[in-house]
């Protein structure tokens, strides 16, 4: 028996038997993503002091929800539990595109938010292109803030959204008019989320867990005997993990030796696993997870291990500072009001790479029309075939110019 966080009632919820999805929420800044997420989950994800002060999402935010059905109504408060959703709130600010790409790496489906009073913005286009490149096929478009416009304006905006989606991966996506602030049509959005097919999960591969956040959950003044080990939050991409597994974390801890930066793999053990507030013994892909370990909490505090990769001991690829990518460049730079040609990538050009939740920069050491080789400043964990976002620095901002595939 557990107390469900949405109903506040004691009940038995067999969380592992519910279909699970990771759903990202994307869109331009101030189009209402975080408020929408609060209505969908009952939780605010802007919990960091700097985010609250500035009024924008800076880091990836997470919220778990059980969608329920009572009669024909879908909600998060009462009725039969039908689906477990982990929502990932990605920042819409153009300077935080790299964080958005990290969010796109750990989701199964996406909600793209467009404010009816503002319409399509550069980051709306950028986010949709990134979702396409990350092979996110399940997309729901939310036309938010319909309470702020007249009916004829909402209809015109709806048509603009339809035109924008033509020829894209979301051409046939449902468009749901919503007012997150007034809680209009939230039930229709929850219903649509329950129509999404659950992806087939690969349970037989070696486990790969992507760390999005890491924590020290101990309160100041906790006795040494009561200290809990470091916690890793993120998503299991494939395979299974269970309590007691010996795991390794890469790239690990770095330090300087003989004027060179050296990386040491971190090894530890899983002591507890949580899906939301529910403790489980074994985890499969789908939804967000928290792995409690026997790590010194100083190692995991303040997101110090975010973007790293977890696997069972001896099963992860070796880290690499050099990557070769099959190249797929856009015609135009994404995320700018002005149309700028991507052009060619030049030898020794500095690029930013986004792989899963890992971010690195590096210099191009070889370039051909089909592929490039890059020497990285920070190593990555290479998985052949993975998509890598490529960004170029333009006027102090990293702008998306294309994607590569690890060869």
C-alpha positions, 0 to 999 in steps of 0.5 A: 500500500502506498499513498498516491501523490495525486489522490492523496489516498492509500491504495495499491498501485502495481506501478510495473504493470502500467504502460509507461512513457517518457513524454517531453514538453517542448516549445518556445519560451513563455508559451506555457510549457511549465504551467501545462505540465503542472496541470498534467502532473500536479507538480511544478518543475521549476524548482531551482531558485535561479529558475524561479527568479528568472521565470524560465526553465534552465535545467531539465525538469521532471514530473511523474503522473498516473493517468486515470480514467473514470467513465469517459473522463481522463484525469490524474485524480480519480478512477482506474490507473491506465498509464504511467507518464514521466514528463520531461520539461525542456527549456525553450530559451534559444540559449538553452538549446543544448539542454533541450537536445538532452531532453529529446534524447530520453523521451518516447513521445513529445508535446509541442506547445504553441501559444495561440497569441504568439504563433510559430517562433524560431524555437518552435521550428528548432524544437520540431527539427530536433525531434525529427532528427532524434526520431521522435515520431509520436508528437501531440501539438498543443495550441495553448493560451486560447483564453487570451485570444478571440475565437477568430484569432484562435481559428487563424492560429490553428490554420497557421499551425497546420500549415507549419506542420505540413511536410514535417514529421508532425504533419498528421499530429493531433492539434489540441486547443488548450488553456493550461491556465484555465484547465481547458481540455487538459482531459482531452490531452491526457486522453490523447497521451493514452492513445500513443503506442508504447514502444517495444523495449529491448530488454536483452541488450546490455543495460544503458542508463543515461544520467540526466540529474544526480543528487545528494539526498541527505539533509544537512546535519544527518548523522554519518550512520544515517547517510544515504548514498548518491542518487542518479536520476535519468532514463534506462534506454535498454536492458534491465537493472536491478537492486544489487547490480554492480555498475560503472559510470563513465566517463567518470571522475577526471583529474590532472596527471602529468599535465593531462586530464585523465578519466577514471571510471566510477564503480558502485552498487545499486541499493534501491530503485525508484520510479517516481515515489514508488520503490521497485526491485527491477527496472525496465526501459520506460519512465524516469528512474532514480538509482540509489547507490552506495556512492559517497554523496559528495560524488553525486551532489549538485548534478555533478554526474549528469550527462554520464552513462551507467552500465553493468560493470565491464559492459560499457564501451570505452570512452573516446576523445575522437569521433567519426560521424556520417554527416547530415547538415541542414540548408539553413541554421536553425533557431535564428530569425534571419536565414543563414546558410549552413555552408560547409564545415571547415577544418579545425572549426569548433563545433558543439556535439550533443549525444544523449545527455552528453555535451562536448565541444571539439575541433574538426580534424578531417572533413569530407562531403559525407563525414567528419572526424572531430577531436573532443575536449570532453570524451563521450561514450560511443554507441554506433549508430547514435545520432549526434546534434551538431551546433556552431557558435554564431554571435555567442550562441550555439546554433543547430546546423545538423546531425551526425551518426556515429560510425 
